[in-house]
Amino acid sequence: MSDAVTFSPASRTQVHAPGIGIACMVASSLFLTLNDAAVKWVSTGIPVGEIIFFRGLFALIVTGLFVWGTARLDALRVSNVRGIAARASCMVVGTFLFVNGLAAMPLADVVSIVFIGPLLITAMAPLLLGEHVGWHRWSAVGIGFAGMIVMLRPTGEGLYWLALLPVGAAFTGALRDIITRRLSATDSSLAILIYCTAAVSAAGLATLPFGWRAPGLLDLALLGFSGLMLFGAHFLMIEAFRYAQVAVVSPFKYVALVWAVMVGYLLWGDIPDQWTLTGGGLIIVSGLYVLHRETRPRSLTSHA
């Protein structure tokens, strides 16, 4: 295993390896889907803030065990304190906006709006990161976005001022990812992950005065699994931005929709219809096209 993955000081570098970055993002989307599935099981009767706290707590425990097991305490040293604080703020705000959006609007509408995040990243990356985004990537992202719309088929119900909640979540998520790209040049993935997770967990704990209920053993087991998946998902996501530009790997977040179809079928027997299969196909094709463009010799993609 290379130093870039074992969190030595050399891990605070950026490497141009888009294939690895894309693989990390695809795996991250799977872990996030499993995390969402676990949260869905415990969401009935348990307040949102309580779920966020316990999930973050278990993720912090996993992270602490990982650091202890690898004896890489130096990886927790922070170089860009303001960047860490900014990313943590985006995560806190985005998490609560997303969850409250789910409570107030149809799921299809919320998810479809939030997934404008990669498009926002593509639009902001040239200005905030100085990354070149050519028409090939723009086209691939557009196709992936169209596939997502086909899969979700928003009902249009509830798209009034409450739509600002998922729009805000998408915007803060895009800012978080851009900040992550900058942080990956100065701070380790573990440092970025542990401090931001702690901030989100603390925000969940702050909701204690608004009413919690004692979780059962099954609830705690599922929340522990959720925390483990959350740790793996965000760590891999951070690594994805270390190995590839934001605009390259962000479209592969759409693969989460494909994972969701698979997990939904395995756990609840949900069978995807032709619209879901068509949209998933568009997402996969657009992702493979981005991968094809990025793995070609640079001389052939200088205008991509």
N, C-alpha and C positions, 0 to 999 in steps of 0.2 A: 504494500500500500504506500502510495507516495506521500510526501510531506504535505501536499496540498489537501490531503484528506485526513491526515492524522493530527492536525491542529498545532503543528509546530509554528515558530515565528514565520516560516516560509508560507504558512497557510494564508497570511494576510497579503496575498497577491492575486492578480487576475491573470487567467490563462485563456488564450483563445483556443477553445476546444468545444465548438458548438454542439457536436454530437453528444458529449458527456453532459453538457448543460441541458440539452433537450431531454435526455434520458432521466436526469434528476427531476426535471419538471413533471414528466409523465408519472414517475413513481410518487412524487409529492402529491399529485392530484389523486392518486389512488388512496394514499394514506388519509388525505383530507376527506375523501368520500366515506371511508370506513369510520373516521371520526364523526362525521355527520350522522351516519347510521346509528352509532352508539348513543349519540346525543338524542336522536329521535326516540329511542327506546325509553329514555329517562325523562323526556321533556314533559310528559303528562304529570302534573301535580308538583313538579319541582320548579321554583322560580328561576328565571333566566340568569339573574346575577349569581345565584348559588351554583348553577351549572358551570358558569364561566369561571367561578372561583375554584371549584374542585377540579375541573379539567386542567386549569393552569397549575394548580398545586401538584397534581400528579405528574404533569409534564416537567415541572421543576425538579421533582424527586428523581425522575428518570435522567434528566440532564445532570443532576448532582452525582448520581451513581456512575454515569458515563465519565464525568470528569475525574472522579475518585478512582475508577477502574483503569483509566488511561494515564493517570498521574500527570495531567496536562493543565495544572493550575495557571500556568503562564498564558494559556489561551483565553482566560477570563479577563485579562488586562485590557482596559479600554483606552483607545487613543483619541477617538472622536466622540466626546461626551455629548456634544450638542446633536450630533447625528443620531446617536442612540436614543436620546430623549425625543427627537423629532419622529423617529420611526415608532417608538413606543406610543407616542401620542396618536399617531395615525392608526395604530392597531386598536387602541382603546376606543377611539371615536368610531372607527369603522365597524368594530364588533357590535357595539350597541346600536348603531344605525341599522345594521343588517338584521339583527334579531328583532328589533322593534318594527322594521319594515315587514318582516315575516308575520308578525302578530297583527298587522293592520291591513295587509294586502294579500291578494292571491299569490301563491308560491310561484307560479309561472311568470307572473309579472315582475316579481322581485328579482328572481334569478336572471331573467333576461336583461333587466336593467343593469344589474351588478356586473354582468359579463361584458358591458361596454368598457370595462377597465382596461383590457389589453389595447383597445383602440385609443383610449386616452393616453396610455403609455406611449404608443407609437407616435401620437401627435406631440407629446411633451418631450420625448427622448432627444430629438435634435436640439431643442432649446435648452433643456436642463442638463443634458449629458454630452451634447456635442456629437451624438451618434448619427451616422448617415442612414436614412431610411429611403430607399428607392421605390420605384413603382411596383417592382416585383413583390416586395414584402408587403406593401400597401394592398396589393391585389389579393395576396394570400390571406392576410388578416381579414379583409373584407369578405372573402369567400367563407372563412371560418365563422365570422359573425353571422352571415346569412344562414349557414348551417345550424347555428345555435337558435336562431329565430324559428327555423323550420321545425326543429326538435321540440321547442317549448310552446309554440303557437300561443302567444299571449292572448288572453281573453279580452283585454282592454278594460276590464272592470276595475274600478278603484284607481285609475290613472289620473289622479287629481293632485292636489298639493302634497299628499302623502308620498307621492312618487319621489319627492325630494329626499326621502330617507334612503332608499337604495341607490339613488344617484350620488348622494353624499358618500355612501359606503364604497361605491365604485371609484369615486374621485380620491378618497383617502387611501384606498387600496393601491391605486396607481402611483400616488405619491410615495407610499410605503415601499413599493418595488423599486422606484427610481432612487430613493434614499438608500435602499439595500445595495444597489449597484455601486453607489459611491462608498458606502461603508465597507464593502468587501475588499477595497484596496488598502484599508488601514486596520480593520479589526477582524478577528476570527469569527467564524460562523457560530461557534459556541457562545462567545461574548454577546453577539448580536441577539442570539436566540434567548439566552437565559434572562437578560435584563428586560427585554421587551415582553417576554412571557410573564415575568414577575409583575410588570406594570399592569398588564391586562388582568391577572389574577387579583391584584390589589384593588383594581377598579370593581371587580365582581364582589370582593369582600365588603366594599363600601356600601353595598346594597343590603347588608345584613339588617339594618334598622327597619327596612321596608317589609320584612317577613320572610323567613325561611322555614323549611320543614326538615326533620331528621331523615337523611337518606337511609334506605335499607342496604343490606349486604349486596344484593344484586345491583342496586343503583351504584354503590361504590365500586363494584367490579367493573361495571360498564364505563363509569367515569374514569377509572384507572386505565382501562383500555383506550378510552378516548384521549387521555393525556399522553399515552405512549404514541398513538398515531399522530397526535398533534406535534409532538417533539420531532418525530421522523419526517413529517410533512414539511414543517417550517425549516428544519435543518437542510433538507434536500432542496427546498426552494432557494434558500440563501446560497447554497453551493451552485445551483443553476445559474444565478446571476454572477457568480465568480467566473464561471467557465464560458459564458456567452453574453452578448449584449441583451439588454432588456427587451428590445423590440424583436429579437430572435426567439427567445424562449417563452415570452408571454403568451403568444397564440396557443401554446400547448396546454395552457390552463383549460382550454375548451375540452380537452380529453376527459376532464372530470365529468362531463355530461355523459360520456360513453361509460365510464366506470359506474356512474349512478344508475344507468339502465341495467348493467350487469348485477350490481349489488341488490337493486330493487327486485330483480327477478329471482335471485337466489334466496333472499330473505322473506319477501312478501309475495312472490309469485307474479309480480307485475310483468306483463308481456308487452314489449315495445311494438307500436304499430308502424305502418309504412312511413308516416311522417318522421317518426323518431329515427328509423333506419336511414331514411334519405338524408336527414340533417346530420346524423353521425357520420355518414359517408362523406359529406362535404367537409366536415371538420377534419377527418382523417386525411383526406386528399390535400387540403390546404396545409396541414402540418407536414406531410411528406414533401410537399413542394418547397416549403421553407427549408427543410432539412437538405433537400437536393441542392438548393441554391447555395446554402452555407458550406456544404462539403465539397463544392467545386473549387478548383484553383482560384486564388484571389484575382488573378489577371483576367479571369473570365467573368467575375462577378463584381468588378469594380464599380459598375453602374447599377448594382442591384438595389 
